[in-house]
Amino acid sequence: MENKYTATIEKAYNGFNTRNTDAVLKLMAAGVKWPKAFEGGYVTGHEAVRDYWIRQWSEINPVVSPVAIIQRPDGRAEVTVHQLVKSLDGTVLFDGNVKHIYSFDDAGMITVMDVVA
């Protein structure tokens, strides 16, 4: 599971799963483009990402864990993740793997994240 962005990616998922938004936002460029996988479309920028996550966590309880990280030929990181999404009452809504594709700037900051089925 090695890629030049592995440490950043692992920190991002750990921060997301522990709901430490500040830790994750420190890994993102100011103008990050982030998918609203739960709603559709994208949000742009730190505050929009924070607001989206807070809203998401008020409705569902997702835990997302990387199981494989590879570097694509174009330099982006492809992360296969196991995603367990539960309702707030504990009902499993989704339990499976999806792929997340990350783009980074020259400083190693996350600039875009895409979800691929």
C-alpha positions in Angstrom: 0.0 0.0 0.0 2.8 2.4 -0.9 2.5 5.7 -2.8 4.3 9.0 -2.3 1.1 10.3 -0.8 0.4 7.3 1.5 1.1 9.2 4.8 -1.2 12.1 3.8 -4.0 9.8 2.7 -3.8 7.7 5.9 -3.9 10.9 8.0 -6.9 12.2 6.1 -8.9 9.0 6.6 -7.9 8.8 10.3 -9.0 12.4 10.8 -12.3 11.9 9.0 -13.1 8.7 10.9 -12.4 10.5 14.3 -14.3 13.6 13.1 -11.2 15.8 13.4 -12.0 18.1 10.5 -9.2 20.6 11.3 -6.6 17.8 11.0 -7.9 16.8 7.6 -8.4 20.3 6.3 -4.7 21.0 7.0 -3.9 18.4 4.3 -6.0 20.2 1.7 -5.3 23.1 -0.6 -7.4 26.2 0.2 -9.5 25.7 -3.0 -10.0 22.0 -2.6 -12.8 20.4 -4.7 -14.5 17.7 -2.7 -17.4 15.4 -3.8 -20.7 15.5 -2.0 -21.0 11.7 -2.4 -23.9 11.6 0.0 -25.8 14.4 -2.0 -24.2 14.7 -5.4 -22.0 17.4 -6.9 -19.0 19.1 -5.3 -18.1 21.7 -2.7 -15.1 24.0 -3.0 -12.9 25.2 -0.2 -12.2 24.4 3.5 -15.4 25.9 5.0 -17.6 24.2 2.4 -16.0 20.9 3.1 -16.4 21.4 6.9 -20.0 22.4 6.5 -20.7 19.4 4.2 -19.1 16.9 6.6 -20.9 18.3 9.7 -24.3 18.1 7.8 -23.4 14.6 6.6 -22.5 13.4 10.2 -25.8 14.8 11.5 -27.6 12.3 9.2 -25.3 9.3 8.8 -22.3 7.7 10.5 -19.7 6.8 7.9 -16.3 5.0 8.6 -14.0 4.9 5.6 -10.8 2.8 5.7 -8.1 2.6 3.0 -7.3 -1.0 1.9 -5.1 -0.2 -1.1 -3.3 2.9 -2.4 -1.7 3.0 -5.8 -0.2 5.8 -7.8 -1.8 6.2 -11.2 0.4 6.9 -14.2 -0.9 10.5 -14.2 0.4 11.0 -10.7 -3.0 10.9 -8.9 -3.5 8.5 -6.0 -6.2 5.8 -6.4 -7.4 4.6 -3.0 -9.6 1.5 -2.6 -11.5 2.0 0.6 -13.9 -0.1 2.7 -16.8 2.1 3.5 -19.3 1.3 6.3 -22.1 3.7 6.4 -24.7 3.4 9.2 -27.8 5.4 10.0 -27.7 7.2 13.4 -29.7 4.4 14.9 -27.0 1.9 13.7 -28.8 0.4 10.6 -26.2 -0.5 8.0 -26.9 1.5 4.9 -23.8 0.5 2.9 -20.9 -1.9 3.5 -18.5 -2.3 0.6 -15.6 -1.0 -1.3 -15.3 2.1 -3.5 -12.5 3.9 -5.1 -11.4 7.5 -4.3 -9.1 9.3 -6.7 -7.0 12.1 -5.3 -5.1 14.9 -7.0 -2.3 16.9 -5.3 -0.6 20.2 -5.8 3.2 20.6 -6.0 3.3 21.0 -2.2 1.5 17.6 -1.7 -1.8 19.2 -0.6 -5.0 17.5 -1.7 -6.7 19.6 -4.5 -9.4 17.3 -5.7 -11.1 14.1 -4.6 -13.3 12.0 -6.8 -15.4 8.9 -6.0 -15.5 6.1 -8.5 -18.0 3.3 -8.1 
